[in-house]
Amino acid sequence: MLLVIISAFNICGIKAVPTTDIHNVKATLPVDKSEKFSPRISSFIFKAAEAVNDYTFANEAIPIRNASVTRKLNRSLQKHSFKCVQSNVLQSKAEKLFPIIEPILKAYGIPDDFKYIPLVESGLCEGTSPKGARGLWQFMPGTARTYGLKVGHGIDERLNVHKSTVAACKYIKELYAEFNSWTLAAAAYNNGSIKLEKVINKQNEDNYFRMHLNRETGAYVYNLIAMKAIITQPNKYGYKYYKTVNANSGTIELLAIN
């Protein structure tokens, strides 16, 4: 049975915001705010053998048969599933921006999977974080200038999709040269190379999936893998169909769910 739900959303948000009046259309999208993740997470990974092929990052192996890795990945997959997100805004924005990002990554020899960093970092929005990071790639002002972006005096090239993506590629390429691992390069993008190097030396461990990291960086690569999964296999995670249209009072998202 097909149910069509109409909702409006904040274009830079993740969750849909129910509308009360868009050209006399009224609708609500029920969300159980009391719902919490159970210690026994409903698994999206049904067969380990299948999962080995389904979940990768930059063509680097993920030890999916490790119980801790599976648990963390399932947590990220559940967090980004339609049941929790209640919006297709990321898919919609990815369709518009990936065609710009992908050829730049390719030109710099950066694996295509790094295009999911802006989804995790900023939700493909250009807002400013409390710490001052800004743009799709969430560059801090100093880092942005280091990689050729102009910031200041009324100019902020962190908001330029093409230029900021070129800067991100230069940065990621340096991180890979330092760590010789795309997975660690992604972790360093989040945590900073100096901090990650200290953790590696202290723990004498350079495998991301065996390292003890802070909560954000420890979940970062899992979130990238989960984002890749929901964008490439939306049906598997509850995203059935979507279409966005513009209205005078906002953007309307049409959702069709089985």
PyRosetta script that sets phi, psi and omega in degrees:
from pyrosetta import init, pose_from_sequence

init()
pose = pose_from_sequence("MLLVIISAFNICGIKAVPTTDIHNVKATLPVDKSEKFSPRISSFIFKAAEAVNDYTFANEAIPIRNASVTRKLNRSLQKHSFKCVQSNVLQSKAEKLFPIIEPILKAYGIPDDFKYIPLVESGLCEGTSPKGARGLWQFMPGTARTYGLKVGHGIDERLNVHKSTVAACKYIKELYAEFNSWTLAAAAYNNGSIKLEKVINKQNEDNYFRMHLNRETGAYVYNLIAMKAIITQPNKYGYKYYKTVNANSGTIELLAIN")
pose.set_psi(1, 133.2)
pose.set_omega(1, -175.9)
pose.set_phi(2, -100.8)
pose.set_psi(2, 127.1)
pose.set_omega(2, 178.9)
pose.set_phi(3, -117.6)
pose.set_psi(3, 126.9)
pose.set_omega(3, 179.7)
pose.set_phi(4, -102.7)
pose.set_psi(4, 126.7)
pose.set_omega(4, -179.7)
pose.set_phi(5, -116.6)
pose.set_psi(5, 133.3)
pose.set_omega(5, 178.6)
pose.set_phi(6, -112.3)
pose.set_psi(6, 127.2)
pose.set_omega(6, -180.0)
pose.set_phi(7, -144.8)
pose.set_psi(7, 156.7)
pose.set_omega(7, 174.9)
pose.set_phi(8, -107.6)
pose.set_psi(8, 150.7)
pose.set_omega(8, -179.8)
pose.set_phi(9, -139.2)
pose.set_psi(9, 155.2)
pose.set_omega(9, 171.0)
pose.set_phi(10, -70.6)
pose.set_psi(10, 121.1)
pose.set_omega(10, -170.0)
pose.set_phi(11, -60.7)
pose.set_psi(11, -24.5)
pose.set_omega(11, 179.7)
pose.set_phi(12, -100.7)
pose.set_psi(12, 5.4)
pose.set_omega(12, -178.7)
pose.set_phi(13, -96.9)
pose.set_psi(13, 176.4)
pose.set_omega(13, 178.2)
pose.set_phi(14, -100.9)
pose.set_psi(14, -46.8)
pose.set_omega(14, -177.3)
pose.set_phi(15, -86.8)
pose.set_psi(15, 148.3)
pose.set_omega(15, 177.4)
pose.set_phi(16, -72.1)
pose.set_psi(16, 145.0)
pose.set_omega(16, 177.5)
pose.set_phi(17, -109.2)
pose.set_psi(17, 113.5)
pose.set_omega(17, -177.5)
pose.set_phi(18, -56.6)
pose.set_psi(18, 140.9)
pose.set_omega(18, 179.8)
pose.set_phi(19, -100.1)
pose.set_psi(19, 149.6)
pose.set_omega(19, 178.3)
pose.set_phi(20, -110.2)
pose.set_psi(20, -17.7)
pose.set_omega(20, -179.7)
pose.set_phi(21, -160.6)
pose.set_psi(21, 93.6)
pose.set_omega(21, 171.9)
pose.set_phi(22, -124.1)
pose.set_psi(22, 99.2)
pose.set_omega(22, -176.4)
pose.set_phi(23, 51.8)
pose.set_psi(23, 46.7)
pose.set_omega(23, 176.4)
pose.set_phi(24, 65.5)
pose.set_psi(24, 17.4)
pose.set_omega(24, 175.2)
pose.set_phi(25, -97.6)
pose.set_psi(25, 125.5)
pose.set_omega(25, 179.4)
pose.set_phi(26, -118.4)
pose.set_psi(26, 134.7)
pose.set_omega(26, 178.7)
pose.set_phi(27, -159.2)
pose.set_psi(27, 153.1)
pose.set_omega(27, 174.7)
pose.set_phi(28, -131.4)
pose.set_psi(28, 152.0)
pose.set_omega(28, 179.6)
pose.set_phi(29, -118.6)
pose.set_psi(29, 101.4)
pose.set_omega(29, -173.7)
pose.set_phi(30, -63.8)
pose.set_psi(30, 129.6)
pose.set_omega(30, 176.3)
pose.set_phi(31, -131.6)
pose.set_psi(31, 128.6)
pose.set_omega(31, 178.6)
pose.set_phi(32, -83.9)
pose.set_psi(32, 96.5)
pose.set_omega(32, -176.6)
pose.set_phi(33, -68.3)
pose.set_psi(33, -17.5)
pose.set_omega(33, -179.5)
pose.set_phi(34, -82.3)
pose.set_psi(34, -10.1)
pose.set_omega(34, -177.1)
pose.set_phi(35, -67.3)
pose.set_psi(35, 130.7)
pose.set_omega(35, 178.8)
pose.set_phi(36, -125.4)
pose.set_psi(36, 159.2)
pose.set_omega(36, 177.6)
pose.set_phi(37, -67.9)
pose.set_psi(37, 130.0)
pose.set_omega(37, 177.3)
pose.set_phi(38, -82.0)
pose.set_psi(38, 147.4)
pose.set_omega(38, 174.0)
pose.set_phi(39, -55.7)
pose.set_psi(39, -29.4)
pose.set_omega(39, 176.2)
pose.set_phi(40, -96.7)
pose.set_psi(40, 80.9)
pose.set_omega(40, -175.7)
pose.set_phi(41, -65.2)
pose.set_psi(41, 133.7)
pose.set_omega(41, 175.2)
pose.set_phi(42, -62.7)
pose.set_psi(42, 118.7)
pose.set_omega(42, -172.2)
pose.set_phi(43, -78.7)
pose.set_psi(43, 132.8)
pose.set_omega(43, 171.1)
pose.set_phi(44, -90.7)
pose.set_psi(44, -13.8)
pose.set_omega(44, -179.0)
pose.set_phi(45, -99.1)
pose.set_psi(45, 105.4)
pose.set_omega(45, -173.7)
pose.set_phi(46, -89.7)
pose.set_psi(46, -37.7)
pose.set_omega(46, -179.9)
pose.set_phi(47, -130.8)
pose.set_psi(47, 127.3)
pose.set_omega(47, -178.3)
pose.set_phi(48, -59.1)
pose.set_psi(48, -39.8)
pose.set_omega(48, -178.5)
pose.set_phi(49, -62.3)
pose.set_psi(49, -39.6)
pose.set_omega(49, 178.9)
pose.set_phi(50, -69.8)
pose.set_psi(50, -39.6)
pose.set_omega(50, -176.8)
pose.set_phi(51, -65.4)
pose.set_psi(51, -32.9)
pose.set_omega(51, 179.6)
pose.set_phi(52, -56.5)
pose.set_psi(52, -38.2)
pose.set_omega(52, -179.8)
pose.set_phi(53, -84.9)
pose.set_psi(53, -28.3)
pose.set_omega(53, -174.0)
pose.set_phi(54, -79.4)
pose.set_psi(54, -32.8)
pose.set_omega(54, -172.2)
pose.set_phi(55, -117.0)
pose.set_psi(55, 109.8)
pose.set_omega(55, 178.8)
pose.set_phi(56, -140.2)
pose.set_psi(56, 163.3)
pose.set_omega(56, 172.4)
pose.set_phi(57, -138.1)
pose.set_psi(57, 118.2)
pose.set_omega(57, 178.3)
pose.set_phi(58, 53.5)
pose.set_psi(58, 36.6)
pose.set_omega(58, 178.5)
pose.set_phi(59, 62.8)
pose.set_psi(59, 17.8)
pose.set_omega(59, 176.1)
pose.set_phi(60, -99.1)
pose.set_psi(60, 142.6)
pose.set_omega(60, -174.7)
pose.set_phi(61, -65.9)
pose.set_psi(61, 140.0)
pose.set_omega(61, 174.5)
pose.set_phi(62, -113.7)
pose.set_psi(62, 123.7)
pose.set_omega(62, -178.4)
pose.set_phi(63, -73.3)
pose.set_psi(63, 68.7)
pose.set_omega(63, -171.2)
pose.set_phi(64, -66.4)
pose.set_psi(64, -20.6)
pose.set_omega(64, 179.7)
pose.set_phi(65, -78.7)
pose.set_psi(65, -9.4)
pose.set_omega(65, 174.9)
pose.set_phi(66, -74.6)
pose.set_psi(66, 126.1)
pose.set_omega(66, -174.1)
pose.set_phi(67, -59.3)
pose.set_psi(67, -39.9)
pose.set_omega(67, -179.5)
pose.set_phi(68, -66.0)
pose.set_psi(68, -41.0)
pose.set_omega(68, 179.0)
pose.set_phi(69, -64.7)
pose.set_psi(69, -44.9)
pose.set_omega(69, 179.2)
pose.set_phi(70, -60.8)
pose.set_psi(70, -42.2)
pose.set_omega(70, -179.6)
pose.set_phi(71, -63.7)
pose.set_psi(71, -44.8)
pose.set_omega(71, -179.4)
pose.set_phi(72, -66.8)
pose.set_psi(72, -39.6)
pose.set_omega(72, 179.4)
pose.set_phi(73, -67.1)
pose.set_psi(73, -41.5)
pose.set_omega(73, 177.7)
pose.set_phi(74, -61.5)
pose.set_psi(74, -37.5)
pose.set_omega(74, 179.0)
pose.set_phi(75, -63.0)
pose.set_psi(75, -42.9)
pose.set_omega(75, 179.1)
pose.set_phi(76, -68.2)
pose.set_psi(76, -39.7)
pose.set_omega(76, 178.8)
pose.set_phi(77, -63.5)
pose.set_psi(77, -41.5)
pose.set_omega(77, 179.4)
pose.set_phi(78, -66.7)
pose.set_psi(78, -41.7)
pose.set_omega(78, -179.2)
pose.set_phi(79, -61.8)
pose.set_psi(79, -31.7)
pose.set_omega(79, -178.2)
pose.set_phi(80, -99.8)
pose.set_psi(80, 3.2)
pose.set_omega(80, 179.0)
pose.set_phi(81, -71.4)
pose.set_psi(81, 162.5)
pose.set_omega(81, -179.4)
pose.set_phi(82, -61.4)
pose.set_psi(82, -32.8)
pose.set_omega(82, -178.6)
pose.set_phi(83, -57.4)
pose.set_psi(83, -36.1)
pose.set_omega(83, -179.1)
pose.set_phi(84, -93.8)
pose.set_psi(84, -36.6)
pose.set_omega(84, -175.2)
pose.set_phi(85, -79.7)
pose.set_psi(85, -40.3)
pose.set_omega(85, 178.3)
pose.set_phi(86, 60.0)
pose.set_psi(86, 31.0)
pose.set_omega(86, 177.8)
pose.set_phi(87, -163.2)
pose.set_psi(87, 149.9)
pose.set_omega(87, 175.9)
pose.set_phi(88, -104.0)
pose.set_psi(88, 20.5)
pose.set_omega(88, -174.5)
pose.set_phi(89, -60.1)
pose.set_psi(89, -37.2)
pose.set_omega(89, -178.4)
pose.set_phi(90, -66.7)
pose.set_psi(90, -41.5)
pose.set_omega(90, 177.5)
pose.set_phi(91, -61.1)
pose.set_psi(91, -42.0)
pose.set_omega(91, -178.7)
pose.set_phi(92, -62.8)
pose.set_psi(92, -45.2)
pose.set_omega(92, -178.1)
pose.set_phi(93, -72.7)
pose.set_psi(93, -33.4)
pose.set_omega(93, 177.7)
pose.set_phi(94, -62.6)
pose.set_psi(94, -38.9)
pose.set_omega(94, 178.7)
pose.set_phi(95, -59.3)
pose.set_psi(95, -34.0)
pose.set_omega(95, -177.4)
pose.set_phi(96, -82.5)
pose.set_psi(96, -37.4)
pose.set_omega(96, -171.1)
pose.set_phi(97, -99.1)
pose.set_psi(97, -27.2)
pose.set_omega(97, -179.8)
pose.set_phi(98, -58.9)
pose.set_psi(98, -38.4)
pose.set_omega(98, 177.9)
pose.set_phi(99, -60.8)
pose.set_psi(99, -21.8)
pose.set_omega(99, 175.7)
pose.set_phi(100, -84.5)
pose.set_psi(100, -41.7)
pose.set_omega(100, -174.5)
pose.set_phi(101, -74.5)
pose.set_psi(101, -42.4)
pose.set_omega(101, -172.5)
pose.set_phi(102, -57.2)
pose.set_psi(102, -49.7)
pose.set_omega(102, -178.6)
pose.set_phi(103, -65.2)
pose.set_psi(103, -28.4)
pose.set_omega(103, 178.3)
pose.set_phi(104, -70.6)
pose.set_psi(104, -43.4)
pose.set_omega(104, 175.8)
pose.set_phi(105, -57.6)
pose.set_psi(105, -46.0)
pose.set_omega(105, -178.5)
pose.set_phi(106, -62.0)
pose.set_psi(106, -41.6)
pose.set_omega(106, -178.8)
pose.set_phi(107, -62.9)
pose.set_psi(107, -30.2)
pose.set_omega(107, -179.4)
pose.set_phi(108, -97.3)
pose.set_psi(108, 4.3)
pose.set_omega(108, 178.2)
pose.set_phi(109, 72.9)
pose.set_psi(109, 25.8)
pose.set_omega(109, 179.1)
pose.set_phi(110, -95.8)
pose.set_psi(110, 131.3)
pose.set_omega(110, 179.2)
pose.set_phi(111, -53.7)
pose.set_psi(111, 143.4)
pose.set_omega(111, -176.9)
pose.set_phi(112, -57.9)
pose.set_psi(112, -28.1)
pose.set_omega(112, -177.0)
pose.set_phi(113, -63.3)
pose.set_psi(113, -17.3)
pose.set_omega(113, 179.8)
pose.set_phi(114, -72.1)
pose.set_psi(114, -9.0)
pose.set_omega(114, 176.4)
pose.set_phi(115, -67.8)
pose.set_psi(115, -14.6)
pose.set_omega(115, 179.6)
pose.set_phi(116, -82.9)
pose.set_psi(116, -10.0)
pose.set_omega(116, 178.0)
pose.set_phi(117, -58.3)
pose.set_psi(117, -46.4)
pose.set_omega(117, 178.5)
pose.set_phi(118, -61.4)
pose.set_psi(118, -29.4)
pose.set_omega(118, 177.3)
pose.set_phi(119, -66.3)
pose.set_psi(119, -41.1)
pose.set_omega(119, -178.9)
pose.set_phi(120, -78.2)
pose.set_psi(120, -40.6)
pose.set_omega(120, -176.7)
pose.set_phi(121, -71.1)
pose.set_psi(121, -46.2)
pose.set_omega(121, -169.9)
pose.set_phi(122, -132.9)
pose.set_psi(122, -2.4)
pose.set_omega(122, -174.0)
pose.set_phi(123, 64.6)
pose.set_psi(123, 25.8)
pose.set_omega(123, -177.2)
pose.set_phi(124, 60.3)
pose.set_psi(124, 32.7)
pose.set_omega(124, 174.7)
pose.set_phi(125, -110.0)
pose.set_psi(125, 168.5)
pose.set_omega(125, -176.3)
pose.set_phi(126, -110.2)
pose.set_psi(126, 21.7)
pose.set_omega(126, -176.7)
pose.set_phi(127, -71.1)
pose.set_psi(127, 173.4)
pose.set_omega(127, 179.7)
pose.set_phi(128, -109.8)
pose.set_psi(128, 131.4)
pose.set_omega(128, 179.5)
pose.set_phi(129, -78.1)
pose.set_psi(129, 163.7)
pose.set_omega(129, 177.8)
pose.set_phi(130, -57.6)
pose.set_psi(130, -26.2)
pose.set_omega(130, -179.3)
pose.set_phi(131, -86.3)
pose.set_psi(131, -8.6)
pose.set_omega(131, 178.1)
pose.set_phi(132, 106.2)
pose.set_psi(132, -1.9)
pose.set_omega(132, 176.4)
pose.set_phi(133, -69.8)
pose.set_psi(133, 144.8)
pose.set_omega(133, -174.7)
pose.set_phi(134, -147.0)
pose.set_psi(134, 154.7)
pose.set_omega(134, 176.5)
pose.set_phi(135, 89.6)
pose.set_psi(135, 176.6)
pose.set_omega(135, -178.0)
pose.set_phi(136, -56.1)
pose.set_psi(136, -40.2)
pose.set_omega(136, -175.3)
pose.set_phi(137, -93.9)
pose.set_psi(137, 2.0)
pose.set_omega(137, 175.7)
pose.set_phi(138, 51.8)
pose.set_psi(138, 55.3)
pose.set_omega(138, 176.5)
pose.set_phi(139, -79.9)
pose.set_psi(139, 136.9)
pose.set_omega(139, 166.7)
pose.set_phi(140, -75.3)
pose.set_psi(140, 154.1)
pose.set_omega(140, -176.7)
pose.set_phi(141, -54.0)
pose.set_psi(141, -46.1)
pose.set_omega(141, -178.3)
pose.set_phi(142, -63.5)
pose.set_psi(142, -44.7)
pose.set_omega(142, 179.2)
pose.set_phi(143, -64.7)
pose.set_psi(143, -39.8)
pose.set_omega(143, 179.2)
pose.set_phi(144, -59.2)
pose.set_psi(144, -45.5)
pose.set_omega(144, -179.9)
pose.set_phi(145, -65.3)
pose.set_psi(145, -37.4)
pose.set_omega(145, 179.7)
pose.set_phi(146, -57.6)
pose.set_psi(146, -35.2)
pose.set_omega(146, -176.6)
pose.set_phi(147, -104.2)
pose.set_psi(147, 25.6)
pose.set_omega(147, 167.0)
pose.set_phi(148, 93.7)
pose.set_psi(148, 7.4)
pose.set_omega(148, -179.9)
pose.set_phi(149, -92.5)
pose.set_psi(149, 141.4)
pose.set_omega(149, 177.1)
pose.set_phi(150, -88.0)
pose.set_psi(150, 125.9)
pose.set_omega(150, 179.1)
pose.set_phi(151, -135.4)
pose.set_psi(151, 119.3)
pose.set_omega(151, 179.4)
pose.set_phi(152, 123.3)
pose.set_psi(152, 164.4)
pose.set_omega(152, 179.8)
pose.set_phi(153, 55.8)
pose.set_psi(153, 42.0)
pose.set_omega(153, 176.9)
pose.set_phi(154, 80.5)
pose.set_psi(154, 4.3)
pose.set_omega(154, 179.2)
pose.set_phi(155, -119.4)
pose.set_psi(155, 134.3)
pose.set_omega(155, 175.2)
pose.set_phi(156, -143.1)
pose.set_psi(156, 94.4)
pose.set_omega(156, -176.9)
pose.set_phi(157, -76.6)
pose.set_psi(157, -0.4)
pose.set_omega(157, 171.9)
pose.set_phi(158, -64.8)
pose.set_psi(158, -20.8)
pose.set_omega(158, -179.6)
pose.set_phi(159, -89.4)
pose.set_psi(159, -4.0)
pose.set_omega(159, 177.6)
pose.set_phi(160, -88.9)
pose.set_psi(160, 114.8)
pose.set_omega(160, -173.8)
pose.set_phi(161, -58.6)
pose.set_psi(161, -48.5)
pose.set_omega(161, -176.9)
pose.set_phi(162, -65.5)
pose.set_psi(162, -51.4)
pose.set_omega(162, -176.6)
pose.set_phi(163, -65.9)
pose.set_psi(163, -39.8)
pose.set_omega(163, -179.8)
pose.set_phi(164, -69.4)
pose.set_psi(164, -32.4)
pose.set_omega(164, 177.3)
pose.set_phi(165, -69.3)
pose.set_psi(165, -38.9)
pose.set_omega(165, 175.4)
pose.set_phi(166, -61.1)
pose.set_psi(166, -44.3)
pose.set_omega(166, 178.7)
pose.set_phi(167, -62.6)
pose.set_psi(167, -41.8)
pose.set_omega(167, 178.9)
pose.set_phi(168, -62.1)
pose.set_psi(168, -40.4)
pose.set_omega(168, 178.9)
pose.set_phi(169, -62.5)
pose.set_psi(169, -42.3)
pose.set_omega(169, 178.4)
pose.set_phi(170, -61.9)
pose.set_psi(170, -42.1)
pose.set_omega(170, -180.0)
pose.set_phi(171, -66.1)
pose.set_psi(171, -48.7)
pose.set_omega(171, -178.8)
pose.set_phi(172, -62.3)
pose.set_psi(172, -38.2)
pose.set_omega(172, 179.4)
pose.set_phi(173, -63.1)
pose.set_psi(173, -40.2)
pose.set_omega(173, 176.8)
pose.set_phi(174, -65.5)
pose.set_psi(174, -40.2)
pose.set_omega(174, 179.5)
pose.set_phi(175, -64.1)
pose.set_psi(175, -40.4)
pose.set_omega(175, 178.2)
pose.set_phi(176, -65.3)
pose.set_psi(176, -39.9)
pose.set_omega(176, 178.7)
pose.set_phi(177, -62.5)
pose.set_psi(177, -32.3)
pose.set_omega(177, -179.5)
pose.set_phi(178, -77.5)
pose.set_psi(178, -41.3)
pose.set_omega(178, -172.7)
pose.set_phi(179, -105.4)
pose.set_psi(179, -13.3)
pose.set_omega(179, 179.5)
pose.set_phi(180, 55.9)
pose.set_psi(180, 34.5)
pose.set_omega(180, 179.7)
pose.set_phi(181, -156.2)
pose.set_psi(181, 127.6)
pose.set_omega(181, 178.3)
pose.set_phi(182, -68.7)
pose.set_psi(182, -33.7)
pose.set_omega(182, 178.7)
pose.set_phi(183, -64.4)
pose.set_psi(183, -45.2)
pose.set_omega(183, 178.1)
pose.set_phi(184, -69.2)
pose.set_psi(184, -32.0)
pose.set_omega(184, 176.3)
pose.set_phi(185, -62.0)
pose.set_psi(185, -40.9)
pose.set_omega(185, 177.7)
pose.set_phi(186, -65.2)
pose.set_psi(186, -43.1)
pose.set_omega(186, 178.9)
pose.set_phi(187, -62.9)
pose.set_psi(187, -40.3)
pose.set_omega(187, 179.5)
pose.set_phi(188, -68.7)
pose.set_psi(188, -30.7)
pose.set_omega(188, 176.3)
pose.set_phi(189, -59.9)
pose.set_psi(189, -37.0)
pose.set_omega(189, -179.9)
pose.set_phi(190, -80.1)
pose.set_psi(190, -43.5)
pose.set_omega(190, -169.6)
pose.set_phi(191, -101.4)
pose.set_psi(191, -17.0)
pose.set_omega(191, -174.5)
pose.set_phi(192, 94.9)
pose.set_psi(192, 139.4)
pose.set_omega(192, -174.6)
pose.set_phi(193, -67.2)
pose.set_psi(193, -36.3)
pose.set_omega(193, -178.5)
pose.set_phi(194, -64.8)
pose.set_psi(194, -46.5)
pose.set_omega(194, 179.5)
pose.set_phi(195, -63.5)
pose.set_psi(195, -42.7)
pose.set_omega(195, -178.9)
pose.set_phi(196, -66.3)
pose.set_psi(196, -39.4)
pose.set_omega(196, 178.5)
pose.set_phi(197, -61.5)
pose.set_psi(197, -39.3)
pose.set_omega(197, 178.2)
pose.set_phi(198, -63.3)
pose.set_psi(198, -41.6)
pose.set_omega(198, 179.1)
pose.set_phi(199, -64.5)
pose.set_psi(199, -43.2)
pose.set_omega(199, 179.7)
pose.set_phi(200, -60.2)
pose.set_psi(200, -45.6)
pose.set_omega(200, -179.1)
pose.set_phi(201, -67.9)
pose.set_psi(201, -40.2)
pose.set_omega(201, -178.6)
pose.set_phi(202, -67.5)
pose.set_psi(202, -41.0)
pose.set_omega(202, -177.1)
pose.set_phi(203, -92.4)
pose.set_psi(203, -8.4)
pose.set_omega(203, -176.1)
pose.set_phi(204, 51.9)
pose.set_psi(204, 45.8)
pose.set_omega(204, -175.8)
pose.set_phi(205, -145.2)
pose.set_psi(205, 127.4)
pose.set_omega(205, 179.5)
pose.set_phi(206, -121.1)
pose.set_psi(206, 19.5)
pose.set_omega(206, 174.2)
pose.set_phi(207, -101.1)
pose.set_psi(207, 114.9)
pose.set_omega(207, -176.3)
pose.set_phi(208, -51.3)
pose.set_psi(208, -41.1)
pose.set_omega(208, -173.6)
pose.set_phi(209, -76.0)
pose.set_psi(209, -6.0)
pose.set_omega(209, 176.1)
pose.set_phi(210, -113.9)
pose.set_psi(210, -2.9)
pose.set_omega(210, -177.1)
pose.set_phi(211, -84.2)
pose.set_psi(211, 151.6)
pose.set_omega(211, 174.5)
pose.set_phi(212, -99.9)
pose.set_psi(212, 107.3)
pose.set_omega(212, -174.7)
pose.set_phi(213, -118.4)
pose.set_psi(213, 168.0)
pose.set_omega(213, 175.1)
pose.set_phi(214, -63.0)
pose.set_psi(214, 163.4)
pose.set_omega(214, -171.3)
pose.set_phi(215, -57.0)
pose.set_psi(215, -45.1)
pose.set_omega(215, -176.2)
pose.set_phi(216, -66.6)
pose.set_psi(216, -49.2)
pose.set_omega(216, -178.8)
pose.set_phi(217, -70.3)
pose.set_psi(217, -33.9)
pose.set_omega(217, 178.5)
pose.set_phi(218, -64.8)
pose.set_psi(218, -24.3)
pose.set_omega(218, 179.1)
pose.set_phi(219, -100.5)
pose.set_psi(219, -8.2)
pose.set_omega(219, -168.9)
pose.set_phi(220, -61.0)
pose.set_psi(220, -52.9)
pose.set_omega(220, -178.4)
pose.set_phi(221, -66.5)
pose.set_psi(221, -36.2)
pose.set_omega(221, 176.4)
pose.set_phi(222, -61.6)
pose.set_psi(222, -39.0)
pose.set_omega(222, 178.0)
pose.set_phi(223, -66.6)
pose.set_psi(223, -36.5)
pose.set_omega(223, 176.3)
pose.set_phi(224, -64.4)
pose.set_psi(224, -43.4)
pose.set_omega(224, 179.3)
pose.set_phi(225, -64.4)
pose.set_psi(225, -42.1)
pose.set_omega(225, 179.0)
pose.set_phi(226, -64.8)
pose.set_psi(226, -40.9)
pose.set_omega(226, 179.4)
pose.set_phi(227, -63.3)
pose.set_psi(227, -42.0)
pose.set_omega(227, 176.7)
pose.set_phi(228, -59.9)
pose.set_psi(228, -42.0)
pose.set_omega(228, -178.0)
pose.set_phi(229, -63.9)
pose.set_psi(229, -45.1)
pose.set_omega(229, -175.8)
pose.set_phi(230, -74.3)
pose.set_psi(230, -25.6)
pose.set_omega(230, 177.9)
pose.set_phi(231, -77.9)
pose.set_psi(231, -39.2)
pose.set_omega(231, -176.6)
pose.set_phi(232, -87.6)
pose.set_psi(232, -25.4)
pose.set_omega(232, 179.8)
pose.set_phi(233, -131.1)
pose.set_psi(233, 60.2)
pose.set_omega(233, -173.7)
pose.set_phi(234, -58.6)
pose.set_psi(234, -37.0)
pose.set_omega(234, -177.6)
pose.set_phi(235, -61.4)
pose.set_psi(235, -33.2)
pose.set_omega(235, -177.0)
pose.set_phi(236, -66.1)
pose.set_psi(236, -23.5)
pose.set_omega(236, -175.4)
pose.set_phi(237, -116.4)
pose.set_psi(237, 23.6)
pose.set_omega(237, 171.4)
pose.set_phi(238, 93.3)
pose.set_psi(238, -3.0)
pose.set_omega(238, 178.6)
pose.set_phi(239, -89.0)
pose.set_psi(239, 106.4)
pose.set_omega(239, -173.2)
pose.set_phi(240, -92.3)
pose.set_psi(240, -51.6)
pose.set_omega(240, -175.5)
pose.set_phi(241, -163.8)
pose.set_psi(241, 145.4)
pose.set_omega(241, 175.3)
pose.set_phi(242, -150.2)
pose.set_psi(242, 156.9)
pose.set_omega(242, 174.0)
pose.set_phi(243, -151.8)
pose.set_psi(243, 134.4)
pose.set_omega(243, 179.2)
pose.set_phi(244, -112.1)
pose.set_psi(244, 141.0)
pose.set_omega(244, 176.6)
pose.set_phi(245, -133.3)
pose.set_psi(245, 154.0)
pose.set_omega(245, 179.7)
pose.set_phi(246, -96.5)
pose.set_psi(246, 140.0)
pose.set_omega(246, 176.0)
pose.set_phi(247, -130.3)
pose.set_psi(247, 163.6)
pose.set_omega(247, -177.4)
pose.set_phi(248, -59.8)
pose.set_psi(248, -33.4)
pose.set_omega(248, -175.8)
pose.set_phi(249, -98.7)
pose.set_psi(249, 11.6)
pose.set_omega(249, 177.2)
pose.set_phi(250, 144.9)
pose.set_psi(250, -178.2)
pose.set_omega(250, 178.2)
pose.set_phi(251, -94.5)
pose.set_psi(251, 132.6)
pose.set_omega(251, -179.8)
pose.set_phi(252, -107.3)
pose.set_psi(252, 134.4)
pose.set_omega(252, 178.5)
pose.set_phi(253, -110.0)
pose.set_psi(253, 124.5)
pose.set_omega(253, 178.5)
pose.set_phi(254, -98.8)
pose.set_psi(254, 121.3)
pose.set_omega(254, -177.6)
pose.set_phi(255, -116.4)
pose.set_psi(255, 133.1)
pose.set_omega(255, 174.9)
pose.set_phi(256, -118.8)
pose.set_psi(256, 120.5)
pose.set_omega(256, -175.2)
pose.set_phi(257, -126.4)
pose.set_psi(257, 138.2)
pose.set_omega(257, 176.6)
pose.set_phi(258, -72.3)
pose.dump_pdb("model.pdb")
